[in-house]
Protein backbone atom coordinates (compact mmCIF):
# COMPACT_ATOMS: atom_id res chain seq x y z
CA UNK A 1 0.00 0.00 0.00
CA UNK A 2 2.78 2.43 0.95
CA UNK A 3 4.81 1.56 -2.13
CA UNK A 4 1.82 2.19 -4.39
CA UNK A 5 1.13 5.55 -2.77
CA UNK A 6 4.76 6.63 -3.08
CA UNK A 7 4.75 5.56 -6.72
CA UNK A 8 1.68 7.69 -7.49
CA UNK A 9 3.03 10.94 -6.00
CA UNK A 10 5.29 11.85 -8.98
CA UNK A 11 2.47 11.07 -11.40
CA UNK A 12 0.11 13.41 -9.54
CA UNK A 13 2.77 16.11 -9.45
CA UNK A 14 3.26 15.88 -13.22
CA UNK A 15 -0.49 15.84 -13.89
CA UNK A 16 -1.00 19.17 -12.10
CA UNK A 17 2.11 20.89 -13.41
CA UNK A 18 1.43 24.55 -14.29
CA UNK A 19 4.65 25.51 -16.04
CA UNK A 20 4.80 27.95 -18.93
CA UNK A 21 5.15 26.27 -22.30
CA UNK A 22 8.10 27.48 -24.38
CA UNK A 23 7.54 28.75 -27.90
CA UNK A 24 10.47 26.70 -29.22
CA UNK A 25 11.61 23.16 -28.40
CA UNK A 26 13.94 22.94 -25.43
CA UNK A 27 17.43 21.65 -26.20
CA UNK A 28 18.84 19.30 -23.61
CA UNK A 29 22.52 19.30 -22.78
CA UNK A 30 23.19 15.68 -23.69
CA UNK A 31 26.66 15.69 -22.16
CA UNK A 32 25.26 16.77 -18.79
CA UNK A 33 22.43 14.21 -18.96
CA UNK A 34 24.90 11.44 -19.83
CA UNK A 35 27.27 12.50 -17.03
CA UNK A 36 24.52 12.53 -14.41
CA UNK A 37 23.17 9.19 -15.67
CA UNK A 38 26.57 7.52 -15.48
CA UNK A 39 27.24 8.92 -12.00
CA UNK A 40 23.85 7.73 -10.72
CA UNK A 41 24.45 4.31 -12.26
CA UNK A 42 27.85 4.02 -10.58
CA UNK A 43 26.34 5.10 -7.25
CA UNK A 44 23.66 2.43 -7.65
CA UNK A 45 26.25 -0.29 -8.22
CA UNK A 46 28.32 0.91 -5.25
CA UNK A 47 25.18 0.93 -3.11
CA UNK A 48 24.35 -2.66 -4.10
CA UNK A 49 27.86 -3.88 -3.32
CA UNK A 50 27.73 -1.99 -0.01
CA UNK A 51 24.61 -3.95 0.92
CA UNK A 52 26.37 -7.23 0.17
CA UNK A 53 29.42 -6.14 2.17
CA UNK A 54 27.36 -5.15 5.20
CA UNK A 55 25.22 -8.30 5.11
CA UNK A 56 28.36 -10.43 4.83
CA UNK A 57 29.68 -9.00 8.10
CA UNK A 58 26.46 -9.59 10.10
CA UNK A 59 24.56 -12.87 10.23
CA UNK A 60 21.36 -12.39 8.21
CA UNK A 61 19.27 -14.81 6.22
CA UNK A 62 19.20 -14.96 2.43
CA UNK A 63 15.63 -13.63 2.49
CA UNK A 64 16.78 -10.56 4.42
CA UNK A 65 19.50 -9.93 1.84
CA UNK A 66 16.89 -10.18 -0.92
CA UNK A 67 14.72 -7.69 0.94
CA UNK A 68 17.61 -5.25 1.34
CA UNK A 69 18.46 -5.48 -2.37
CA UNK A 70 14.81 -4.99 -3.32
CA UNK A 71 14.52 -1.92 -1.09
CA UNK A 72 17.73 -0.58 -2.62
CA UNK A 73 16.28 -0.96 -6.10
CA UNK A 74 12.96 0.61 -5.12
CA UNK A 75 14.38 3.48 -3.10
CA UNK A 76 17.29 4.15 -5.40
CA UNK A 77 20.55 5.51 -4.13
CA UNK A 78 19.83 7.38 -0.96
Secondary structure, DSSP 8 states (H G I E B T S, - for coil): -HHHHHHHHHHHHHHT------SS-----HHHHHHHHHHHHHHHHHHHHHHHHHHHHS---HHHHHHHHHHHHHH---
